[in-house]
Amino acid sequence: MPLTFAYYFVQIVAWMKCIYCKNDCIKKGVYKAVQEYQCKQCKKSQRSVYCYRQYDKAIREQMVVLNNEGLGICSISRILKMPKSTVQWLLLKASLKIMPPVLNEQDQEYEVDELFACTGRKRLCYIIYAINRTSRQIIYFVTGTRTKENIAKVIQALLLLHPRKIYTDQLPVFRYLIPDTMHRVLRHKTNRIERKNLTLRTHLRKDYPVKRFVIVKALLC
């Protein structure tokens, strides 16, 4: 009996679960002698077995774990036996899915600083960011040139949280962006964010040549 069009598209396969939402899938054609499926709920196409390892969900989850442990692109590529370009592409896709945290904290103390880096072909870049002095969580960051506009984006994000104090270095532009009642320029009061700068430099050095998504990756570790 010849296989019909309806056989591939209508027949329900109970033993094939969606790798994204865990619902039932239906058969949807054959590509290069491999059966393809489509989820009835999220409508995403998938296979039960993949020939290329970068499409394996377990490999992608392991890559994120290795990245969060501080390994560079070259180290992840060597451990997983995958090309470096594939590792960069998968990490970029993973970073695009990360959403900034919604913060409801108030009356906290923060530190603001800028870090110099080179991206691509020796193009200059600054990382301007702020952290909570107590939890050391990154509140907001901007990558680009060290201009008043970019620094103002970070300061405005902090002012929305009604901070108690904001500690910075002696960069003159901070005096015009932060109210005097909460701005502090004191010695040893930015030690926590300086410690964070050393960690960021370690990540960026491992992933040379640095690209913009590597900076984002290092900030989110």
Summary of the structure (lengths in Angstrom):
residues: 221
radius of gyration: 23.6
end to end distance: 56.5
largest distance: 83.6
contacts: 587
relative contact order: 0.11
helix: 38%
strand: 25%
